[in-house]
């Protein structure tokens, strides 16, 4: 087999392969002979079909099969021989395949780029430092109570925080408009789910009160027929209900799996979960800084085949996350929607792989076990979760890749400039608040 390689660019390769005719002919003859004892042809007894007849009937089909098989196998042999690392499948630019003659073809493909990872000594990473305080635990318990609050009907004027139930119908220039009517509609006052000009007028209303409200819709409202419109809403208040928070008693505590130890044990369990969340948030913040730093410091040649694969993977994940919602299909999401993030993911994957390879970083099995137990600890049945990872190779592969990334992060942190910044639990867990 003769092989020659061209390099149109840093990551493009064009390989020309010529396979001796004997290799093709021998494989074709071997397959045809194996068929002779099995094929059924009218006029011949089973197993007695002459080879010449088998060749005449099936020769072209078998030849094409063999060409396809030899093309795949010789391409793999060629890239191994030339020490190439294809990134994605090859494109066959041309092929000459004729019985009795050498098979020749030209394949074009991309290879994984060869590059030096930029030094990480100058990379600056800020490590957040925070602790879970008693005040944080108090706030978390209050949030848990808020999530389980009940609304109780009251005979008074509505106020922010109440849930008001209304019948309403909307009009434009005296004409009812589509979608502007409902009965027994609940509205949580102060939630901001309605436009402000309507919700604000629902405060101060009594149960049973009927009223017409003048409402102006914003110019950028999502419904085209209502943008900037002056409307009137006829409403009737069916009920005003105020929120009641549950008491922190045994019944409340047992909802969170704490059956012994009372409030003290409950607070300890909440605190333990918050400590775990805090540790994960700190690790995530550090990892993000390291990954961003590696990405910014390295301009990696990008195999387009890998980018296309990542775009397709992201498209499938997005479709799956939307659950089978009616009318949702992968074709709704164009490549442009994912391309930027896909390129970053591919680049980081190549960088991480290069760091692992050049520094001989081996997967730490103890850290894999610790990660499994860490994930399992947040579920009601940790043993079942552990068994899932140990019996599901795909899930385990994802977890091992995560651990290897964390080992790369640790390697970078050992060389980068790391400083500490004091913060608090709420700022770490809700970074969007600081950005507002």
Secondary structure as GFF3:
##gff-version 3
##sequence-region A 1 436
A	DSSP	beta_strand	2	6	.	.	.	ID=ss1
A	DSSP	beta_strand	12	19	.	.	.	ID=ss2
A	DSSP	alpha_helix	21	36	.	.	.	ID=ss3
A	DSSP	alpha_helix	51	81	.	.	.	ID=ss4
A	DSSP	beta_strand	91	96	.	.	.	ID=ss5
A	DSSP	beta_strand	103	110	.	.	.	ID=ss6
A	DSSP	beta_strand	124	129	.	.	.	ID=ss7
A	DSSP	alpha_helix	134	147	.	.	.	ID=ss8
A	DSSP	beta_strand	150	153	.	.	.	ID=ss9
A	DSSP	beta_strand	163	172	.	.	.	ID=ss10
A	DSSP	beta_strand	175	188	.	.	.	ID=ss11
A	DSSP	alpha_helix	196	199	.	.	.	ID=ss12
A	DSSP	three_ten_helix	200	202	.	.	.	ID=ss13
A	DSSP	beta_strand	210	216	.	.	.	ID=ss14
A	DSSP	three_ten_helix	224	226	.	.	.	ID=ss15
A	DSSP	beta_strand	230	244	.	.	.	ID=ss16
A	DSSP	alpha_helix	250	254	.	.	.	ID=ss17
A	DSSP	alpha_helix	262	297	.	.	.	ID=ss18
A	DSSP	alpha_helix	304	321	.	.	.	ID=ss19
A	DSSP	three_ten_helix	330	332	.	.	.	ID=ss20
A	DSSP	three_ten_helix	335	337	.	.	.	ID=ss21
A	DSSP	alpha_helix	339	358	.	.	.	ID=ss22
A	DSSP	alpha_helix	365	376	.	.	.	ID=ss23
A	DSSP	alpha_helix	382	391	.	.	.	ID=ss24
A	DSSP	alpha_helix	393	413	.	.	.	ID=ss25
A	DSSP	beta_strand	417	422	.	.	.	ID=ss26
A	DSSP	alpha_helix	425	429	.	.	.	ID=ss27
A	DSSP	alpha_helix	431	435	.	.	.	ID=ss28
###
